[in-house]
Amino acid sequence: MAYNGFGARRAHATAVFGDKIWVIGGINTDVDPWVEYDDVWSSTDGENWIRELEHAPFGHMFYPTLTVFNNKLFLIGRARSSTVSLWPMQVWSSTDGTTWTLEVSNPFPEREGHKTLVFQNQLFVIGGTAAGIDYADIWTSQDGNSWSQLTLTGDLFEGRHHHGAIVYDNKIWVMGGAQILGTGGYSDHFYSSNGTEWYEYTDLGTDPDILTNFGVLNYNDAIWVFGGYKIGDSGPTGEIVSLRIRE
């Protein structure tokens, strides 16, 4: 196990880009006062880390997403810094992880706990929460600057945050997640082959747990779900579950 040099944190963003692992931002709420990070770290091996930026231009972001698209890193989230009183939704990009460009501010309603993925040569931002609202919308962009909201049809998923979203079997999959203010969550699964027309997948066998804050990967022709928080009496879980669609 490698111990990093950047201190305890959560709600940060990670990605692999340019043969490096990148870790951006986050918060530590186990200390008083809380520490809100606006730094950027990289590593070529997961053991030795370099602080690329101590204070990034986008300031602190809580639960942003970090996505590789068009040979760039795209950081999408609500920006918080000492120079602004509001938390605007911002999209930043970088070709090297150290020099960052603000692509656009407020391209869609502010949110956190959203998911971002790449599908059919576009960025997709799905769901999220802010100001007492759980979003069930999807926004897309071909360049990270101009964004359009999709009109969704079919089996529509409810608004949610800290859910899972992944590309698998040439489809977008959305699953699980939390409801606003800890009132509950979801155990459902939805898929779409174009991002607009949605279907609920119900052939799951045993009823899945209501799960949030989990990791999800596409590996070996299956969706893999790692850990998370079971809403109800169970709390955190270390379970690993896979879903393979057989035609």
C-alpha positions in Angstrom: 0.0 0.0 0.0 1.2 3.5 -0.9 0.8 6.4 1.4 0.3 9.7 -0.3 1.8 13.0 0.5 -1.3 15.1 0.2 -3.1 14.3 3.4 -6.5 12.9 4.3 -9.5 14.0 2.1 -12.7 13.1 0.5 -15.0 14.6 -2.2 -11.9 14.9 -4.4 -11.7 14.0 -8.1 -9.4 11.5 -9.8 -8.4 10.4 -13.3 -5.6 8.8 -15.3 -4.2 11.1 -18.0 -0.9 11.5 -19.7 0.5 8.3 -18.1 -0.1 9.8 -14.6 -2.7 9.5 -11.8 -4.3 12.8 -11.0 -5.9 13.9 -7.7 -7.6 17.2 -7.4 -9.2 19.0 -4.5 -11.4 17.6 -1.8 -12.1 18.3 1.9 -11.2 17.0 5.3 -14.0 17.3 7.8 -12.3 15.3 10.5 -10.3 18.3 11.7 -11.4 21.6 13.2 -11.5 23.8 11.3 -12.3 21.9 8.1 -9.6 21.9 5.4 -10.8 22.6 1.9 -8.3 21.7 -0.7 -7.7 23.5 -4.1 -4.5 21.6 -5.0 -3.5 19.3 -7.9 -1.3 16.2 -7.4 0.1 13.7 -9.8 1.9 10.4 -9.7 3.4 8.1 -12.3 3.4 5.0 -10.0 0.9 5.7 -7.2 3.7 5.8 -4.6 5.6 9.0 -5.3 3.4 12.1 -5.6 4.2 15.6 -6.9 2.1 18.7 -6.0 1.6 20.3 -9.4 -0.4 23.2 -8.0 -0.9 24.3 -4.4 -3.7 26.6 -5.3 -5.4 25.9 -8.6 -7.3 28.8 -10.4 -10.7 27.1 -10.0 -10.5 27.2 -6.2 -12.1 24.5 -4.0 -14.7 22.2 -5.5 -16.9 19.8 -3.6 -17.6 16.5 -5.4 -16.5 17.7 -8.9 -15.9 15.2 -11.7 -12.7 14.8 -13.6 -13.0 13.3 -17.1 -10.6 12.7 -20.0 -12.0 13.9 -23.3 -10.4 15.1 -26.6 -6.9 14.8 -25.1 -7.8 17.1 -22.2 -8.7 16.8 -18.6 -12.2 18.3 -17.9 -13.0 19.4 -14.3 -16.7 20.1 -13.8 -18.2 21.3 -10.5 -19.2 24.2 -8.3 -16.3 26.6 -7.8 -15.6 28.0 -4.4 -12.8 30.5 -3.7 -12.1 33.6 -1.6 -12.8 35.8 -4.6 -16.4 34.8 -5.2 -19.4 34.8 -2.8 -21.5 32.4 -4.9 -20.7 28.9 -6.1 -21.0 29.1 -9.9 -21.0 25.9 -12.0 -17.8 25.9 -14.0 -16.1 23.7 -16.6 -12.3 23.9 -16.7 -9.9 22.1 -19.1 -6.2 21.3 -19.2 -3.9 19.7 -21.7 -1.2 19.0 -19.1 -2.9 19.1 -15.6 -1.1 22.2 -14.6 -2.3 25.0 -16.9 -6.1 25.3 -16.7 -8.6 27.2 -18.9 -12.1 28.2 -17.8 -14.3 26.9 -20.7 -17.6 28.3 -19.4 -19.4 29.4 -16.3 -23.0 28.3 -15.4 -23.6 26.2 -18.5 -26.4 24.5 -16.6 -27.8 24.7 -13.0 -25.3 24.4 -10.3 -24.9 21.0 -8.7 -22.6 18.5 -7.0 -22.7 14.7 -6.7 -23.3 14.6 -10.5 -21.6 12.1 -12.9 -19.7 12.9 -16.1 -18.9 10.4 -18.8 -17.9 10.3 -22.5 -20.3 8.7 -24.9 -20.5 8.9 -28.7 -17.8 11.6 -28.8 -19.6 13.9 -26.3 -19.4 14.8 -22.7 -22.5 13.8 -20.7 -23.3 15.3 -17.2 -26.0 13.3 -15.5 -28.0 14.3 -12.3 -26.6 15.9 -9.2 -28.0 18.0 -6.4 -28.0 21.6 -5.1 -30.2 24.0 -3.2 -32.6 21.3 -2.2 -33.1 19.9 -5.7 -32.2 16.5 -7.1 -31.7 16.7 -10.8 -32.8 14.0 -13.3 -31.5 15.9 -16.3 -28.7 15.2 -18.8 -26.5 17.9 -20.5 -24.1 17.2 -23.4 -21.2 19.0 -25.0 -18.9 18.3 -28.0 -16.2 20.7 -26.8 -16.8 21.4 -23.1 -17.8 25.0 -23.9 -21.3 24.8 -25.5 -23.9 22.7 -23.6 -27.3 21.4 -24.5 -30.0 19.7 -22.4 -31.3 16.5 -23.8 -35.1 15.8 -24.0 -35.5 12.4 -22.3 -38.2 9.8 -23.1 -39.2 6.3 -22.0 -38.6 5.0 -18.5 -37.3 8.2 -16.8 -35.2 7.9 -13.7 -35.9 10.2 -10.7 -33.5 13.0 -9.6 -30.5 11.7 -7.7 -26.9 12.3 -6.6 -23.9 10.2 -5.7 -25.3 7.6 -8.2 -23.4 5.4 -10.6 -23.1 6.2 -14.4 -21.0 4.2 -16.8 -20.8 3.2 -20.5 -21.3 -0.5 -20.9 -22.5 -2.7 -23.8 -22.6 0.5 -26.0 -25.1 2.1 -23.7 -25.2 4.6 -20.9 -26.2 3.1 -17.6 -27.4 5.0 -14.5 -28.0 3.2 -11.2 -28.6 3.7 -7.6 -27.9 7.0 -5.8 -29.2 9.1 -3.0 -32.2 11.4 -2.6 -31.9 14.9 -1.3 -31.1 15.5 2.4 -30.6 11.9 3.2 -34.3 11.0 2.8 -33.6 7.8 0.9 -32.1 6.4 -2.2 -32.5 4.1 -5.2 -31.6 0.5 -6.2 -32.8 0.8 -9.8 -30.9 0.5 -13.1 -31.6 2.4 -16.3 -29.9 2.3 -19.7 -29.9 4.2 -23.0 -28.3 3.6 -26.4 -28.5 7.2 -27.4 -28.8 9.2 -24.2 -32.4 10.3 -24.9 -34.5 7.2 -24.9 -34.3 5.3 -21.6 -35.3 1.9 -20.4 -35.4 0.4 -16.9 -33.4 -2.8 -16.5 -35.3 -5.2 -14.1 -33.7 -8.6 -14.7 -31.6 -8.3 -11.6 -32.5 -11.5 -9.8 -32.4 -10.8 -6.0 -33.5 -7.3 -5.2 -30.4 -5.1 -5.1 -29.6 -2.9 -2.1 -30.4 0.8 -2.0 -26.8 2.1 -2.6 -25.0 5.4 -2.9 -21.4 6.7 -3.0 -20.1 3.6 -4.7 -17.4 3.0 -7.3 -18.4 1.6 -10.7 -16.2 0.2 -13.5 -16.6 -1.6 -16.8 -14.3 -4.6 -16.7 -14.2 -8.0 -18.4 -17.6 -7.5 -20.1 -19.4 -6.6 -16.9 -20.5 -3.7 -14.7 -18.6 -3.9 -11.4 -19.9 -2.0 -8.3 -17.5 -1.5 -5.4 -18.4 -0.7 -1.9 -20.7 2.3 -1.2 -23.2 3.2 1.5 -26.3 1.1 2.0 -29.1 3.4 2.9 -31.1 2.1 5.8 -29.6 0.2 8.7 -26.6 -1.3 6.9 -24.2 1.7 6.5 -20.9 1.4 4.6 -20.3 -1.9 2.7 -17.2 -3.6 1.3 -19.2 -5.8 -1.1 -18.2 -6.1 -4.7 -21.1 -6.9 -7.2 -21.0 -7.5 -10.9 -23.7 -7.3 -13.6 -23.2 -9.0 -16.9 -25.9 -8.6 -19.6 -26.4 -11.7 -21.7 -28.2 -11.4 -25.0 
